Amino acid sequence: MANPAKVAMLYAVQGMGDRCHPTQTVKKGHHRGEPYVDFSVNLPRRSLQEFGRWVNRYMHLAKILTPDTLAKNHRQNALTLASRYKD
């Protein structure tokens, strides 16, 4: 069964509007003056971890919106990374 995965990315990510997956949709817009892309794709549960790793390539430009478990994991990883750089 496919799970919807959605991520908001600043549009600075090159190729973000390119078609990479047959179920993907891309919506471009602006939020708080910043260009962004809402990237959605339906994936089997077994592929969500791999999708999360792909998003991590753009960690500082991305916010995972769904599924909730992947979004929480991404947030926790970002907090852990930030804590390593605190003085």
C-alpha positions as CSV (number, residue, x, y, z in Angstrom):
1,M,0.0,0.0,0.0
2,A,1.3,3.4,-0.9
3,N,2.0,6.1,1.7
4,P,1.9,9.8,0.7
5,A,5.1,11.5,1.5
6,K,5.3,15.3,1.2
7,V,8.2,17.7,1.7
8,A,8.4,21.5,1.4
9,M,11.7,22.7,0.0
10,L,13.1,26.1,-0.7
11,Y,13.3,26.5,-4.4
12,A,17.1,26.9,-4.3
13,V,17.3,23.1,-4.7
14,Q,18.3,22.5,-8.3
15,G,16.2,20.1,-10.3
16,M,13.4,20.0,-7.7
17,G,10.8,20.5,-10.4
18,D,12.1,17.7,-12.5
19,R,10.1,14.5,-12.8
20,C,11.9,11.7,-10.8
21,H,9.0,9.4,-9.8
22,P,5.8,8.4,-11.7
23,T,3.5,9.4,-8.7
24,Q,5.2,12.7,-7.8
25,T,3.5,16.0,-7.9
26,V,5.2,19.4,-7.6
27,K,3.6,22.7,-6.6
28,K,5.7,25.8,-6.7
29,G,4.9,28.9,-4.7
30,H,6.1,31.5,-2.2
31,H,6.0,31.5,1.6
32,R,7.2,34.5,3.6
33,G,8.9,35.9,0.5
34,E,10.9,32.7,-0.1
35,P,10.2,30.5,-3.2
36,Y,9.4,26.9,-2.3
37,V,8.3,23.7,-3.8
38,D,5.8,21.2,-2.3
39,F,7.0,17.8,-3.5
40,S,4.6,14.9,-3.0
41,V,5.1,11.3,-3.9
42,N,3.2,8.1,-3.1
43,L,5.6,5.4,-1.8
44,P,5.4,2.0,-0.3
45,R,6.1,1.9,3.4
46,R,9.4,0.1,2.7
47,S,10.6,3.1,0.7
48,L,10.0,5.9,3.3
49,Q,13.3,5.5,5.0
50,E,15.1,5.8,1.7
51,F,13.0,8.9,0.9
52,G,14.0,10.4,4.3
53,R,17.7,9.9,3.4
54,W,17.1,11.6,0.1
55,V,15.6,14.6,1.8
56,N,18.5,14.7,4.3
57,R,20.7,15.7,1.3
58,Y,18.8,19.0,1.5
59,M,18.5,19.1,5.3
60,H,18.8,22.9,5.6
61,L,16.3,23.5,2.7
62,A,13.7,20.9,3.6
63,K,10.8,20.3,5.9
64,I,9.0,16.9,5.8
65,L,5.3,17.4,6.1
66,T,4.0,13.9,5.9
67,P,4.0,11.1,7.0
68,D,4.1,12.3,10.6
69,T,6.5,9.6,11.7
70,L,9.0,10.6,9.0
71,A,8.6,14.3,9.9
72,K,9.2,13.6,13.6
73,N,12.3,11.5,12.8
74,H,13.7,14.3,10.4
75,R,13.1,16.9,13.1
76,Q,14.8,14.9,15.8
77,N,17.8,14.3,13.5
78,A,18.1,18.0,12.9
79,L,17.9,18.8,16.6
80,T,20.6,16.1,17.4
81,L,22.8,17.5,14.7
82,A,22.4,21.1,16.0
83,S,23.2,20.0,19.5
84,R,26.5,18.7,18.4
85,Y,27.6,22.1,17.2
86,K,26.6,24.0,20.4
87,D,29.6,25.4,22.4
